[in-house]
Amino acid sequence: MAPSSEHQSPLWKDLIKAWGTSSIPSMTLSSLALALHFRPLQLLPALFTPLLAFSSYLTLAGFKIDGAGMTAAWSGMYVLLASRRKPPSLRTKFSLRGGVRATAMGLGIANTIAGGYVYATGDRKAEEEERKEINRWGMYKDDDE
């Protein structure tokens, strides 16, 4: 018996696109980076926090493709820098801080893949039409005035 078209599971492309256009993953990585690198203060990794928060803001402002691209770029850079650091011992690798670090790196990899996919396959004209339709802050004037 063939499965009905109404009950099909979402395609992997739809799941990746939903992840890439969401503002939650970039804010989550921003929060994890903040927790890991502000005590003790490590300046270079701490700079990723406001950049990831801004990419989340871009997504919420209606620039989903640009927000996804920025999230992909900064998440990938964060993973590259975080993977260079090696924990001093096996014991610190399996601590709470090590778990948060592994979660941050896994989330960064997922953000890089999903954001890169959305940025590469995004339709900017459709996104602009959606922004004009929503007109969140009154940026676009009505034609009937």
TIVEXPA-508454 format. One record per residue (C-alpha): x, y, z. Coordinates in steps of 0.5 Angstrom, whole numbers, padded with zeros to 4 digits. Example, Ala and Ser with C-alpha at 12.3 -4.5 7.8 and 13.67 -1.06 7.14 Angstrom:
% residues 2
(r (0025,-0009,0016))
(r (0027,-0002,0014))
END
This chain:
% residues 145
(r (0000,0000,0000))
(r (0003,0007,-0002))
(r (0003,0012,0003))
(r (-0002,0018,0002))
(r (0001,0025,0000))
(r (-0002,0028,0006))
(r (0002,0024,0011))
(r (0009,0025,0008))
(r (0015,0026,0013))
(r (0018,0033,0011))
(r (0024,0033,0006))
(r (0031,0034,0009))
(r (0031,0040,0005))
(r (0025,0043,0008))
(r (0028,0041,0015))
(r (0035,0045,0013))
(r (0031,0051,0010))
(r (0027,0051,0017))
(r (0033,0051,0021))
(r (0037,0056,0017))
(r (0032,0061,0017))
(r (0030,0061,0024))
(r (0033,0066,0029))
(r (0034,0061,0035))
(r (0040,0057,0033))
(r (0044,0063,0032))
(r (0042,0066,0039))
(r (0043,0059,0042))
(r (0050,0059,0039))
(r (0051,0066,0042))
(r (0049,0064,0049))
(r (0053,0058,0049))
(r (0059,0062,0047))
(r (0058,0067,0052))
(r (0058,0062,0057))
(r (0064,0059,0055))
(r (0068,0065,0054))
(r (0066,0070,0058))
(r (0069,0067,0065))
(r (0075,0067,0064))
(r (0075,0073,0059))
(r (0077,0070,0052))
(r (0077,0076,0048))
(r (0077,0073,0041))
(r (0072,0068,0042))
(r (0067,0073,0046))
(r (0067,0077,0040))
(r (0063,0072,0036))
(r (0057,0073,0041))
(r (0055,0080,0038))
(r (0056,0078,0031))
(r (0051,0072,0032))
(r (0046,0076,0036))
(r (0046,0081,0030))
(r (0045,0075,0025))
(r (0039,0073,0029))
(r (0036,0080,0029))
(r (0037,0080,0021))
(r (0033,0074,0021))
(r (0028,0077,0025))
(r (0028,0083,0021))
(r (0026,0080,0015))
(r (0033,0079,0012))
(r (0032,0071,0012))
(r (0037,0070,0007))
(r (0043,0075,0009))
(r (0042,0073,0016))
(r (0043,0065,0014))
(r (0049,0067,0011))
(r (0052,0071,0016))
(r (0050,0065,0021))
(r (0053,0060,0017))
(r (0060,0064,0016))
(r (0061,0066,0024))
(r (0058,0059,0026))
(r (0064,0056,0021))
(r (0069,0061,0024))
(r (0067,0059,0031))
(r (0068,0052,0030))
(r (0074,0053,0026))
(r (0077,0057,0032))
(r (0074,0052,0038))
(r (0077,0046,0034))
(r (0084,0048,0035))
(r (0084,0048,0042))
(r (0085,0041,0045))
(r (0083,0040,0052))
(r (0089,0039,0057))
(r (0086,0032,0060))
(r (0081,0027,0059))
(r (0078,0029,0065))
(r (0076,0036,0063))
(r (0073,0033,0056))
(r (0068,0030,0060))
(r (0066,0035,0065))
(r (0060,0040,0064))
(r (0064,0045,0061))
(r (0066,0040,0056))
(r (0059,0038,0054))
(r (0057,0045,0053))
(r (0063,0046,0049))
(r (0061,0040,0045))
(r (0054,0042,0044))
(r (0057,0049,0042))
(r (0061,0046,0036))
(r (0055,0041,0034))
(r (0051,0047,0034))
(r (0056,0051,0030))
(r (0057,0045,0025))
(r (0049,0045,0024))
(r (0048,0052,0023))
(r (0054,0053,0018))
(r (0051,0047,0014))
(r (0044,0050,0014))
(r (0045,0057,0014))
(r (0050,0056,0008))
(r (0044,0052,0004))
(r (0039,0057,0005))
(r (0044,0063,0003))
(r (0046,0059,-0003))
(r (0039,0057,-0005))
(r (0035,0063,-0003))
(r (0030,0067,-0007))
(r (0032,0074,-0006))
(r (0026,0077,-0010))
(r (0021,0072,-0006))
(r (0024,0075,0001))
(r (0023,0082,-0001))
(r (0016,0081,-0003))
(r (0015,0078,0003))
(r (0018,0084,0007))
(r (0014,0088,0003))
(r (0007,0084,0005))
(r (0009,0084,0012))
(r (0012,0092,0012))
(r (0014,0091,0019))
(r (0016,0098,0021))
(r (0013,0102,0015))
(r (0019,0102,0011))
(r (0015,0101,0005))
(r (0010,0106,0002))
(r (0003,0103,0000))
(r (0002,0104,-0007))
(r (-0006,0107,-0006))
(r (-0004,0113,-0003))
END
